[in-house]
Amino acid sequence: MSTKESPGVPPPVDPSVGLRAVLALRRLAERVEAEQVARARDQGWSWQQIANGLGMTRQSVHAKYGGEL
């Protein structure tokens, strides 16, 4: 496993700090994605257009968000 550091980001001394940061970023990304999918659907975007923007398949985007909107 590599221990290379990201440029300009000091390494956390305790891995639990870094892991909590990763979790927080993942949750934020999921929330932003869901908000943008909802906004796109409200503006009439097709599932294919949304999928293209996210680099996903239409089926996977619809499966993930189709029942929520």
N, CA, C and O of each residue as an XYZ file, in Angstrom:
276
protein
N       0.847     -1.183      0.000
C       0.000      0.000      0.000
C       0.884      1.235      0.000
O       1.898      1.271      0.697
N       0.520      2.222     -0.756
C       1.300      3.443     -0.878
C       0.985      4.408      0.259
O      -0.149      4.480      0.733
N       1.995      5.139      0.685
C       1.787      6.157      1.712
C       2.084      7.539      1.152
O       2.406      8.457      1.907
N       1.980      7.699     -0.165
C       2.219      8.996     -0.781
C       1.210     10.008     -0.257
O       0.042      9.688     -0.041
N       1.678     11.222     -0.058
C       0.819     12.289      0.456
C       0.301     13.140     -0.687
O       0.959     13.265     -1.720
N      -0.866     13.723     -0.510
C      -1.412     14.655     -1.479
C      -0.637     15.960     -1.385
O      -0.323     16.417     -0.286
N      -0.322     16.570     -2.540
C       0.425     17.827     -2.505
C      -0.328     18.915     -1.743
O      -1.516     19.137     -1.975
N       0.359     19.575     -0.851
C      -0.235     20.686     -0.118
C      -1.142     20.296      1.025
O      -1.703     21.169      1.687
N      -1.305     19.001      1.277
C      -2.178     18.547      2.361
C      -1.318     17.853      3.399
O      -0.740     16.801      3.126
N      -1.229     18.436      4.593
C      -0.410     17.784      5.621
C      -1.055     16.469      6.054
O      -2.277     16.379      6.166
N      -0.240     15.464      6.293
C      -0.803     14.170      6.698
C      -1.341     14.234      8.123
O      -0.704     14.827      8.994
N      -2.498     13.636      8.372
C      -2.987     13.582      9.752
C      -2.122     12.614     10.548
O      -1.681     11.585     10.034
N      -1.891     12.954     11.786
C      -1.075     12.098     12.651
C      -1.850     10.823     12.971
O      -1.283      9.731     12.992
N      -3.123     10.968     13.215
C      -3.990      9.851     13.585
C      -4.841      9.477     12.368
O      -5.601     10.314     11.881
N      -4.733      8.241     11.865
C      -5.524      7.849     10.702
C      -7.027      8.022     10.897
O      -7.752      8.201      9.918
N      -7.505      7.974     12.122
C      -8.943      8.138     12.339
C      -9.401      9.539     11.929
O     -10.544      9.724     11.509
N      -8.512     10.520     12.050
C      -8.849     11.883     11.619
C      -9.039     11.911     10.108
O     -10.024     12.459      9.614
N      -8.109     11.328      9.380
C      -8.215     11.267      7.928
C      -9.421     10.476      7.470
O     -10.097     10.870      6.520
N      -9.699      9.374      8.127
C     -10.853      8.549      7.747
C     -12.167      9.277      8.000
O     -13.094      9.169      7.198
N     -12.260     10.011      9.093
C     -13.469     10.794      9.349
C     -13.640     11.878      8.280
O     -14.758     12.176      7.860
N     -12.524     12.460      7.849
C     -12.587     13.469      6.793
C     -13.083     12.848      5.492
O     -13.905     13.442      4.795
N     -12.598     11.676      5.167
C     -13.044     10.974      3.959
C     -14.543     10.710      4.033
O     -15.257     10.927      3.054
N     -15.021     10.248      5.167
C     -16.445      9.978      5.341
C     -17.272     11.247      5.172
O     -18.309     11.234      4.508
N     -16.814     12.341      5.773
C     -17.539     13.609      5.656
C     -17.588     14.077      4.209
O     -18.628     14.546      3.747
N     -16.486     13.957      3.495
C     -16.465     14.351      2.080
C     -17.381     13.471      1.237
O     -18.069     13.964      0.342
N     -17.390     12.180      1.519
C     -18.260     11.260      0.775
C     -19.731     11.622      0.988
O     -20.517     11.639      0.040
N     -20.094     11.911      2.233
C     -21.479     12.295      2.528
C     -21.846     13.608      1.848
O     -22.952     13.749      1.327
N     -20.936     14.557      1.850
C     -21.176     15.833      1.179
C     -21.359     15.628     -0.317
O     -22.271     16.198     -0.916
N     -20.500     14.819     -0.922
C     -20.607     14.557     -2.359
C     -21.940     13.904     -2.701
O     -22.557     14.261     -3.705
N     -22.392     12.963     -1.894
C     -23.686     12.304     -2.134
C     -24.830     13.312     -2.047
O     -25.754     13.274     -2.860
N     -24.770     14.200     -1.078
C     -25.831     15.201     -0.907
C     -25.857     16.176     -2.082
O     -26.924     16.507     -2.598
N     -24.681     16.632     -2.501
C     -24.613     17.558     -3.639
C     -25.103     16.868     -4.904
O     -25.833     17.469     -5.693
N     -24.712     15.618     -5.105
C     -25.163     14.879     -6.281
C     -26.682     14.768     -6.300
O     -27.309     15.030     -7.327
N     -27.277     14.384     -5.180
C     -28.735     14.232     -5.118
C     -29.442     15.553     -5.401
O     -30.456     15.583     -6.098
N     -28.905     16.643     -4.858
C     -29.513     17.956     -5.103
C     -29.436     18.337     -6.578
O     -30.388     18.887     -7.132
N     -28.319     18.048     -7.204
C     -28.153     18.410     -8.614
C     -29.001     17.528     -9.531
O     -29.514     18.002    -10.545
N     -29.148     16.269     -9.187
C     -30.036     15.392     -9.960
C     -31.470     15.901     -9.860
O     -32.175     15.974    -10.866
N     -31.902     16.250     -8.657
C     -33.264     16.775     -8.485
C     -33.448     18.064     -9.274
O     -34.481     18.255     -9.916
N     -32.459     18.948     -9.235
C     -32.546     20.205     -9.982
C     -32.629     19.934    -11.491
O     -33.422     20.556    -12.198
N     -31.811     19.012    -11.966
C     -31.828     18.676    -13.390
C     -33.187     18.109    -13.800
O     -33.722     18.472    -14.848
N     -33.738     17.231    -12.984
C     -35.057     16.656    -13.311
C     -36.127     17.746    -13.293
O     -37.014     17.755    -14.147
N     -36.054     18.663    -12.329
C     -37.014     19.770    -12.264
C     -36.946     20.632    -13.517
O     -37.945     21.227    -13.922
N     -35.764     20.697    -14.132
C     -35.586     21.500    -15.335
C     -35.801     20.698    -16.614
O     -35.527     21.184    -17.711
N     -36.291     19.475    -16.470
C     -36.658     18.678    -17.629
C     -35.548     17.838    -18.247
O     -35.710     17.320    -19.352
N     -34.437     17.697    -17.556
C     -33.362     16.870    -18.091
C     -33.787     15.406    -18.104
O     -34.509     14.949    -17.218
N     -33.332     14.685    -19.111
C     -33.596     13.244    -19.192
C     -32.611     12.506    -18.288
O     -31.578     13.041    -17.889
N     -32.966     11.262    -17.981
C     -32.057     10.437    -17.187
C     -30.736     10.247    -17.939
O     -29.678     10.165    -17.315
N     -30.790     10.178    -19.255
C     -29.568     10.014    -20.052
C     -28.669     11.236    -19.935
O     -27.453     11.095    -19.803
N     -29.246     12.429    -19.980
C     -28.446     13.646    -19.840
C     -27.767     13.703    -18.468
O     -26.596     14.066    -18.359
N     -28.507     13.346    -17.443
C     -27.951     13.341    -16.086
C     -26.836     12.300    -15.988
O     -25.771     12.568    -15.432
N     -27.088     11.128    -16.526
C     -26.089     10.059    -16.504
C     -24.814     10.499    -17.207
O     -23.716     10.247    -16.710
N     -24.945     11.146    -18.343
C     -23.769     11.632    -19.058
C     -22.975     12.609    -18.203
O     -21.746     12.554    -18.173
N     -23.670     13.501    -17.511
C     -23.006     14.473    -16.661
C     -22.290     13.852    -15.480
O     -21.293     14.389    -14.997
N     -22.791     12.730    -15.018
C     -22.200     12.059    -13.854
C     -21.229     10.944    -14.237
O     -20.566     10.373    -13.371
N     -21.142     10.632    -15.540
C     -20.278      9.533    -15.954
C     -20.810      8.180    -15.525
O     -20.045      7.270    -15.207
N     -22.136      8.056    -15.521
C     -22.792      6.824    -15.110
C     -23.705      6.351    -16.232
O     -23.881      7.051    -17.229
N     -24.283      5.169    -16.072
C     -25.281      4.722    -17.030
C     -26.640      5.296    -16.647
O     -26.888      5.617    -15.485
N     -27.505      5.418    -17.633
C     -28.862      5.903    -17.394
C     -29.568      5.006    -16.387
O     -30.263      5.487    -15.492
N     -29.385      3.708    -16.541
C     -30.054      2.759    -15.657
C     -29.597      2.917    -14.205
O     -30.416      2.845    -13.289
N     -28.305      3.130    -13.990
C     -27.828      3.241    -12.612
C     -28.298      4.554    -11.964
O     -28.608      4.583    -10.773
N     -28.348      5.632    -12.747
C     -28.838      6.896    -12.198
C     -30.321      6.778    -11.857
O     -30.755      7.224    -10.795
N     -31.089      6.181    -12.750
C     -32.515      6.014    -12.502
C     -32.761      5.114    -11.306
O     -33.636      5.387    -10.484
N     -31.987      4.035    -11.208
C     -32.154      3.130    -10.070
C     -31.845      3.849     -8.747
O     -32.516      3.621     -7.741
N     -30.836      4.707     -8.759
C     -30.427      5.402     -7.548
C     -31.390      6.516     -7.153
O     -31.659      6.711     -5.968
N     -31.917      7.255     -8.146
C     -32.698      8.460     -7.848
C     -34.127      8.421     -8.358
O     -34.917      9.291     -7.991
N     -34.489      7.474     -9.171
C     -35.810      7.463     -9.787
C     -36.963      7.406     -8.805
O     -38.006      8.009     -9.056
N     -36.812      6.710     -7.710
C     -37.885      6.589     -6.742
C     -37.956      7.739     -5.755
O     -38.954      7.891     -5.051
N     -36.891      8.563     -5.695
C     -36.835      9.648     -4.729
C     -37.498     10.919     -5.224
O     -37.912     11.758     -4.425
N     -37.600     11.066     -6.537
C     -38.072     12.339     -7.088
C     -39.564     12.325     -7.373
O     -40.113     13.323     -7.840
